[in-house]
Amino acid sequence: MATITLTTAAYNDAKQYAETQNLTVDEFVVSLINKYAHSKRKKKYKMQPIEKLSPEIQDILNMPMVGQLDADDINGDKARMDYFKEKYGL
């Protein structure tokens, strides 16, 4: 078992918060360590520049908005399909 040292003020703050959460100070500190230790290990998603994406994805991202969307096509699905039909002969 390892021991960590906290200032009295830090310990009292941790104790007060832990009590409001129905936790022991040990459980609270361990939960903080786990939360921040794991968040540093997670790989964060980073968008690549458009130039590095495949030509197909670049075409989709650069697809022009033609006209207005129909009232029943709020997500643009019909307009997108029309574009693909025209471009790729679907």
N, C-alpha and C positions, 0 to 999 in steps of 0.2 A: 504494500500500500504506500502510495506517495502522498506527500503533504505539500500544500501550497500555502503561501502566506499572503494575506490581504490586509490592507489598512483597516483600522477599526471602522472608519466611515464606510468603506466599501463593503465590509462584512455586514454592518448594520443595514445598509441599503438592500443588500442581497437578502438578508433575513426578512426584512419588512416585505419585500416583493414576494418572496417565496411563501410567506404566510398568507398573503392575499390570494395566491394561486393554489393553496393547500399542498405545498411542496416543502421538502426539507431544503436547507441551503445546499446540501450536497447534490440533490436531484436537480435543483435549479442551475447550479454551476455546470454540472455534467451536460444538461440540456443545451446550455449556451456553447460549450466546447463542441459538442456534436454538431450543432447547427452551423457554426462558423467553420469548423474543420471540414465538414462535408461540402459546404458551399464553395470553398476554394478548390476542391477537387473536381467539381462538376465542370464539364466542358461547356463553355458558353457558345451559343450559335452566333456566328459572324457572317453577315451577308458578304458574298464575294462581289467584286466590281462587275458590272455588266459585261465588260470586255472579256472576262475570264469564263463566262457562262457559255453553254453550248449555243450554237446558232439558232436552234429551235426555241430555246428559252428566251434568247434575245428578241426573236420575232414576236413572241407572246408579250413580252414586257413593253415592246415598242409599238404594239398594236394600236392604231389610231382609234379614237372614239368617233364614230361616224353617226351624225345626226343625234336625235334625242332617243332615249330609251322609252319603250312602251310602258304605259302605266302598270301593265301586268307583268313586266319584265324588270322588276326592281333590282335584281342581281346581275342583269346584263347577260343572262345565259343565252337568250335567243339571239341577241346581237353578236355574241361571241361565236355561236354556231354559224350564223350567216357569214361572218368573216372567214371562218375556217372553210366553209363550203366554197366560198368564192376563191380563196387563196389556194386551197389544196384539192379542190374539185371533189369534195366529199359528197 
